[in-house]
Amino acid sequence: MKRIFTPALLLSIIACACSTSSNAQDIANNPVDYLNAISTPETQMNKAYMAYISAAAHSSRKRKIEKLRLQTVDNIVICQSNINYLPPFKGDNSFRQSSVNYVQLCYKIFNEDYVHIVNMEDIAERSYDEMQAYLLLQQATNDTLQAAVGRMRRAEQNFAMKYHVNMVETKTELGDKMAAAGRLAKYRDKVFLLFYKCNWEDNQMVEAMNQKNVSKIEQVRSALDKYAVEGLAVLDTLHAYENDASLADACKQALTFYKTEAETGVPGLTDFFLKEENFNKLKTAMEAKASNERTRQDVENYNKAVADMNDGANAFNQTNAGLNAGRNEVNKNWMDTEKNFADVHTPYYK
């Protein structure tokens, strides 16, 4: 269940204006040109970023996705190089320095932080806590970027106010798509964690069942029931995403199954394990007696125990088969729904 890194909305990304040493001085004397040379909502950098986000959602080709990330990094480097050519504006270096700081942070996020997050993917699969830490790291990185965007926007506004430039706030198709990608990531992560918490406990349940570890089964069963009930309560208050409740419904279907499994399915299976344990003790004691030492009551008790075991085994197999079928169904439904949900709601961009 790999999670794609989706940095938050880049409302005001650094422009890649092709400033050169020959015209940099002219730009540095015109506040409008200077603003355009440093910041604009439509840049090669955020176009490359959105192409990367789109490919990550709509393509399974990891090589292509990684190539687009590297292209984003390349565009950040180009932006940094162009901004470094700009002199201060009439001796005022505050806006330019804000831009330099911002681009440097973007480079760190896409070149260093992203790699660290990707390296955490396999570790995140090992437990709920590690998966949560993985998603929280993504969110913290997003928040860092969003805070930097806010600082950059304030630097733009301060520059415009200081040099009497009338800035017109406009929305762009690219900006809208990037905003949608950010909102989608937060919604998906929230629902995913509800599913993953129970799914991970269910995997632990299967492992404990295979080991016939009754104490561990009971411990996991109790946790699974608790998390399923808590998750369903959260889902009851969760609004549909853009009138699409499919992901929440798939999660609800899975959590309802896990709740039923924990409350009615697993207790019958553990009862059989306890019955099997008692039968094995009776069998060992019976076999330890010589045939001439066995009383009629011993034989009757043993035969009854064998019949009970056969009945219990049949019930166990039936219940276990039903749980396995239900588990496979809800897991497949979740994976198919999540993939389709991301495909439908992540904007296409090339």
Secondary structure, 3 states (H helix, E strand, C coil): CCCCCCCCCCCCCECCCCCCCCCHHHHCCCHHHHHHHHECCCCHHHHHHHHHHHHHHHCCCHHHHHHHHHHHHHHHHHHHHHHHHCCCECCECHHHHHHHHHHHHHHHHHHHHHHHHHHCHHHHCCCHHHHHHHHHHHHHHHHHHHHHHHHHHHHHHHHHHHCCCCCCCCCCHHHHHHHHHHHHHHHHHHHHHHHHHHHHHHHHHHHHHHHCCHHHHHHHHHHHHHHHHHHHHHHHHCCCECCECHHHHHHHHHHHHHHHHHHHHHHHHHHHHHHHHHHHHHHHHHHHCCHHHCCHHHHHHHHHHHHHHHHHHHHHHHHHHHHHHHHHHHHHHHHHHHHHHHHHHCCCCC
